[in-house]
Amino acid sequence: MSTPERTAPDGTIAIPSLAGTVIVLREAPQLQVLMLRRQRTLRFMGGLWAFPGGAVDATEAGNAHEAARGTAGRIEAAARAACRELVEEAQLTVRPPQLTYFAHWITPSRAQRRFDTHFFLALAPANQEPHVHVAESSDLGWIEPGQFAYRDPPILELPMAAPTQMVLRELDQCRRLHGSVSSILAQAPSRDILTVMPKLIEDGMVLFPWDPGYTQAPGEGVDWDATAMATRSDWPHRLPSASAHPMGR
């Protein structure tokens, strides 16, 4: 995974690096997700469990220079990067047309390292087994999203960043609604994808857009209407930016 840009020395907000991430799914028999544990020595997200992914490079950029967030050119570039990173990090091969767009997260504006990340779903490719790239990852595992969500404490306690935790929760919600992996993939294109840009607040916590106090918190943000906020009213409203406890309680 490439390192995103830092905040400028004069304190201005850094432009997030465009990135793509693949959530590889399989049914065995419950929904499982491929996750990698990043090497502890890495400067960015060292020691955390994450999905394969990384920043868009120059060969993948295409129309990614478009300024508007979520434009087709940017999403296509992120998909190309996600496929490349999946090969590099897990030795699995999928093509951009096999990806299903699922989520969009942007690192808080007050953070020093920033990503504008598009998340995609992909069915685990047949007759391929994942293997870690030892320079970047120390371990891999197939994890059930439901082992994190709706339980306190969770069945598993793995260190991961707040966006990873919330995307797992969103995926488990889809599992509860639709059941099988094939149904999740079939229904995903009809979902409304709302950009999530948490705000970095005190004590290393991040505040999510569905919190009533989000708009008053300092930092650049995104606008969610009351209907969108209501859909996540029972979700955690703030989490440590990286925590061993996925629900941050």
C-alpha positions as CSV (number, residue, x, y, z in Angstrom):
1,M,0.0,0.0,0.0
2,S,1.4,3.4,-1.0
3,T,1.9,6.2,1.5
4,P,-0.5,9.1,1.1
5,E,0.4,12.7,1.1
6,R,1.2,14.5,4.3
7,T,-0.2,17.8,5.6
8,A,1.9,20.7,4.2
9,P,4.5,22.3,6.5
10,D,2.4,25.5,6.5
11,G,-0.5,23.6,8.0
12,T,-2.8,23.6,4.9
13,I,-4.9,20.6,4.3
14,A,-3.3,17.9,2.2
15,I,-5.0,16.6,-0.9
16,P,-5.9,12.9,-0.2
17,S,-4.3,10.3,-2.4
18,L,-6.8,8.4,-4.6
19,A,-6.9,4.7,-3.6
20,G,-8.8,1.5,-4.2
21,T,-9.4,-1.4,-1.9
22,V,-10.8,-4.9,-2.6
23,I,-13.0,-6.8,-0.1
24,V,-12.7,-10.4,-1.3
25,L,-15.7,-12.5,-0.4
26,R,-16.3,-16.3,-0.1
27,E,-19.0,-18.5,1.4
28,A,-17.6,-21.2,3.6
29,P,-20.5,-21.7,4.5
30,Q,-20.9,-18.3,6.2
31,L,-19.8,-15.1,4.5
32,Q,-16.1,-14.6,5.0
33,V,-13.8,-11.7,4.0
34,L,-10.1,-11.9,3.2
35,M,-8.0,-9.7,5.5
36,L,-4.2,-9.1,5.8
37,R,-2.2,-8.0,8.8
38,R,0.2,-5.3,7.8
39,Q,3.8,-5.7,8.9
40,R,4.4,-3.9,12.2
41,T,7.4,-2.1,10.7
42,L,5.4,-0.2,8.1
43,R,5.0,3.5,8.8
44,F,1.3,3.6,7.6
45,M,-1.1,1.3,9.5
46,G,1.7,-0.9,10.7
47,G,0.4,-4.0,12.6
48,L,-3.3,-3.4,11.7
49,W,-5.6,-5.8,9.9
50,A,-6.8,-4.4,6.6
51,F,-8.2,-5.3,3.2
52,P,-5.8,-5.5,0.2
53,G,-5.5,-2.1,-1.5
54,G,-3.4,1.0,-2.1
55,A,-3.0,4.2,-3.9
56,V,-3.5,4.8,-7.6
57,D,-0.3,5.1,-9.6
58,A,0.5,7.2,-12.7
59,T,-0.3,4.3,-15.1
60,E,-3.8,3.8,-13.6
61,A,-4.8,7.5,-13.2
62,G,-6.6,7.9,-16.5
63,N,-9.3,10.6,-15.8
64,A,-8.6,10.5,-12.1
65,H,-7.6,14.2,-12.3
66,E,-11.3,15.1,-12.2
67,A,-11.8,17.3,-9.1
68,A,-15.2,16.0,-8.1
69,R,-15.3,13.2,-5.6
70,G,-16.8,10.0,-6.7
71,T,-16.7,10.8,-10.5
72,A,-16.6,7.8,-12.8
73,G,-13.0,8.4,-13.9
74,R,-11.8,8.4,-10.3
75,I,-13.7,5.3,-9.4
76,E,-12.4,3.5,-12.5
77,A,-8.8,4.4,-11.6
78,A,-9.3,3.2,-8.0
79,A,-10.7,-0.1,-9.3
80,R,-7.6,-0.6,-11.5
81,A,-5.3,0.1,-8.5
82,A,-7.3,-2.2,-6.3
83,C,-6.8,-5.1,-8.7
84,R,-3.1,-4.4,-9.0
85,E,-2.7,-4.3,-5.2
86,L,-4.7,-7.5,-4.8
87,V,-2.1,-9.3,-7.0
88,E,0.8,-7.7,-5.2
89,E,-0.4,-8.2,-1.6
90,A,-2.4,-11.5,-1.8
91,Q,-1.4,-13.0,-5.2
92,L,-5.1,-13.1,-6.3
93,T,-6.2,-12.0,-9.8
94,V,-9.5,-10.2,-10.5
95,R,-10.3,-7.7,-13.2
96,P,-12.0,-4.3,-12.8
97,P,-15.2,-5.5,-14.4
98,Q,-15.4,-8.2,-11.7
99,L,-15.5,-5.6,-9.0
100,T,-18.7,-4.2,-7.4
101,Y,-18.5,-0.7,-5.9
102,F,-19.4,-0.7,-2.2
103,A,-18.1,2.2,-0.1
104,H,-16.3,5.5,-0.1
105,W,-14.2,6.9,2.7
106,I,-11.9,9.9,3.0
107,T,-9.3,10.4,5.7
108,P,-10.1,13.3,8.1
109,S,-8.9,16.7,6.9
110,R,-6.8,17.2,10.1
111,A,-4.8,14.0,9.6
112,Q,-1.2,14.1,8.3
113,R,-1.7,11.1,6.0
114,R,-4.8,11.0,3.8
115,F,-6.5,8.7,1.4
116,D,-9.6,9.1,-0.8
117,T,-10.5,5.4,-0.8
118,H,-13.1,3.5,-2.9
119,F,-14.0,0.1,-1.6
120,F,-15.0,-2.7,-4.0
121,L,-16.4,-6.2,-3.5
122,A,-15.1,-9.2,-5.4
123,L,-15.9,-12.9,-5.4
124,A,-12.9,-15.0,-4.4
125,P,-11.4,-16.2,-7.7
126,A,-11.8,-19.9,-8.3
127,N,-8.7,-22.2,-8.1
128,Q,-6.6,-19.4,-6.5
129,E,-5.3,-19.3,-3.0
130,P,-4.1,-16.1,-1.3
131,H,-0.6,-15.7,-0.1
132,V,0.9,-12.8,1.8
133,H,3.6,-10.5,0.4
134,V,6.1,-10.7,3.3
135,A,7.4,-7.2,2.7
136,E,3.9,-5.8,3.5
137,S,2.0,-8.4,5.4
138,S,2.7,-10.8,8.2
139,D,-0.5,-12.9,8.1
140,L,-3.8,-13.3,6.4
141,G,-7.1,-14.8,7.4
142,W,-10.7,-15.3,6.3
143,I,-12.9,-13.5,8.8
144,E,-16.7,-13.4,9.3
145,P,-17.8,-9.8,9.5
146,G,-20.5,-10.8,12.0
147,Q,-17.7,-11.7,14.5
148,F,-17.3,-8.0,15.0
149,A,-20.7,-6.4,14.7
150,Y,-23.6,-6.5,17.2
151,R,-21.5,-8.1,19.9
152,D,-19.9,-6.5,23.0
153,P,-17.3,-7.8,23.4
154,P,-16.8,-9.1,19.9
155,I,-15.8,-12.7,19.2
156,L,-12.6,-11.5,17.7
157,E,-10.5,-8.5,18.8
158,L,-8.1,-7.5,16.1
159,P,-6.4,-4.2,15.7
160,M,-7.8,-2.3,12.7
161,A,-8.5,1.2,11.6
162,A,-12.0,2.8,12.1
163,P,-13.0,2.7,8.4
164,T,-12.2,-1.1,8.2
165,Q,-14.3,-1.7,11.3
166,M,-17.3,0.2,9.9
167,V,-17.1,-1.3,6.4
168,L,-17.1,-4.7,8.0
169,R,-20.2,-3.7,9.9
170,E,-21.9,-2.4,6.7
171,L,-21.0,-5.7,5.0
172,D,-22.5,-7.7,7.9
173,Q,-25.7,-5.6,7.6
174,C,-25.9,-6.6,3.9
175,R,-25.4,-10.3,4.9
176,R,-28.3,-10.0,7.3
177,L,-30.5,-8.4,4.7
178,H,-29.6,-10.6,1.7
179,G,-28.0,-13.8,3.0
180,S,-25.7,-15.3,0.4
181,V,-22.6,-13.9,-1.2
182,S,-24.3,-14.0,-4.6
183,S,-27.3,-12.0,-3.3
184,I,-25.0,-9.5,-1.7
185,L,-23.2,-8.9,-5.0
186,A,-26.5,-8.7,-6.9
187,Q,-28.0,-6.2,-4.6
188,A,-24.9,-4.0,-4.0
189,P,-25.2,-1.9,-7.2
190,S,-28.6,-0.6,-6.1
191,R,-27.3,0.7,-2.8
192,D,-26.8,4.4,-2.1
193,I,-23.1,5.0,-1.4
194,L,-22.6,7.9,0.9
195,T,-19.1,9.4,1.3
196,V,-17.8,9.1,4.8
197,M,-15.2,11.6,6.0
198,P,-14.7,11.3,9.7
199,K,-13.5,14.2,11.8
200,L,-10.5,13.8,14.0
201,I,-11.3,15.0,17.5
202,E,-9.8,14.8,20.9
203,D,-7.8,11.8,22.2
204,G,-7.2,10.3,18.8
205,M,-10.9,9.7,18.2
206,V,-12.8,10.0,14.9
207,L,-16.4,11.3,14.7
208,F,-18.7,10.0,12.0
209,P,-21.2,12.0,9.9
210,W,-24.2,10.4,11.5
211,D,-23.4,11.9,14.9
212,P,-25.6,15.0,15.7
213,G,-22.5,17.0,16.7
214,Y,-20.6,16.3,13.5
215,T,-21.3,19.5,11.7
216,Q,-20.1,21.6,14.6
217,A,-16.9,19.7,15.1
218,P,-13.7,21.3,13.5
219,G,-12.4,20.1,10.2
220,E,-13.7,19.6,6.6
221,G,-16.7,17.4,6.4
222,V,-19.5,15.9,4.3
223,D,-23.2,16.6,4.4
224,W,-25.6,13.8,5.4
225,D,-29.3,14.5,5.5
226,A,-31.6,13.4,8.4
227,T,-32.8,10.3,6.6
228,A,-29.2,9.1,5.9
229,M,-28.2,9.8,9.5
230,A,-31.2,7.8,10.8
231,T,-30.0,4.7,9.0
232,R,-27.0,4.6,11.3
233,S,-28.3,6.1,14.5
234,D,-27.6,2.8,16.3
235,W,-24.0,2.6,15.0
236,P,-21.0,3.8,17.0
237,H,-20.8,7.5,16.6
238,R,-17.1,7.8,17.4
239,L,-14.1,5.4,17.5
240,P,-10.4,5.4,18.2
241,S,-8.7,6.0,14.8
242,A,-7.1,2.6,15.3
243,S,-8.1,0.2,18.0
244,A,-7.8,-3.4,19.2
245,H,-11.5,-3.3,20.0
246,P,-13.6,-3.0,16.8
247,M,-16.6,-1.3,18.4
248,G,-14.4,1.1,20.3
249,R,-16.3,0.7,23.6
